[in-house]
Amino acid sequence: MPRVIRPVGHEDRLSVVDHLDELRSRLMVCLAALIVAFGFCFWQNHILLNLLNKPLPNAAHTAANHIGGLTNDSVKAAKDLSAAAGLIKQLSRSSDISLPDAALLAGTADRLGAAASALPQATPPNVPITIGVGEPFTTTLTVCFYFALLLTLPVLLYEAYAFVIPALSPQERRMALPIMIASPVLFVIGVVFAYVLVMPAAVHFLQGYNSKDFQALVQAKPLYSFEVLTMGAIGLAFQMPIGLLGLQRAGIINGSTLTRHWRYATVGIAVLAAAMPGADPVTTLLETTPLVILFLASIVMLKLVDRRDAKRALAQLTMVDADGGDPPTVDPGNGVARTVDSEDVVAPTVGDGEEGGV
């Protein structure tokens, strides 16, 4: 049986067995959370399936779905027959008509009303089709698993963070905590953006393309796979600021690097958006726009981080100069100069990992 998970300090020394035991305990917690979330999602699977079916356009307004068009015509015919039956019924009650004619008109009105009642009274919602015997069940299980992963994402990230955090120094912990909080938030924002804006436009465009030449019946499993992959890809693409911040902390790039090469970055973002599922013009444009905005926001963020690092480096060098000691050795990849004269003030450089001073 796994032991109760206890906090592990940075100075604690654990054996390989202890690490494996802690890993097993945290995996059990993740598995338990996933099972509970999966059970809840399976209980509410109709709501989840309706959410995934919502991006499908109305069958009556989709030229590619001729069956939906026929259903919509039947609904209109039912309304027309009901209106005609009401008029004939009123006519049969007129005093200017003989009794046999009135009886004939009343019988006709009853038959028209019965025919109208037999026709569809409302256009059914547009839902995907299944062609296999067990496909409705297996597809429902797959959808529930996807949503269970999304619901348990905070728990999974926390357990991963709690397992790795003892190996990090206090300074590294201060960096890891905001990343752990921002990562799921950005992912969820990306998923919501894809569901609300990207999916309806993409499905409508792809299903309506050359609609007069095809009978477009959407199959459930490919539709749900397309939606999940698209939302997941956009959610991961929204992690761009975190990735760029990691490169900046590694000394590979800084704010000035992104500013100088923004044209190449924009082209790269467009290529990335085109490589995502649903590579049609509408989807690519909708995916490219927020990524470009995130890239611009990342430039501002890295500029602020560079300025903060510059102030810290200047404060350290000022303290060293006041004490009469040697300046500290700083990694040039972070943009801080290494050499200093007695009368010079050292400031951070803004190059791509180059050494220098002012």
Beta strands, then each sheet from edge to edge (+ up, - down):
end
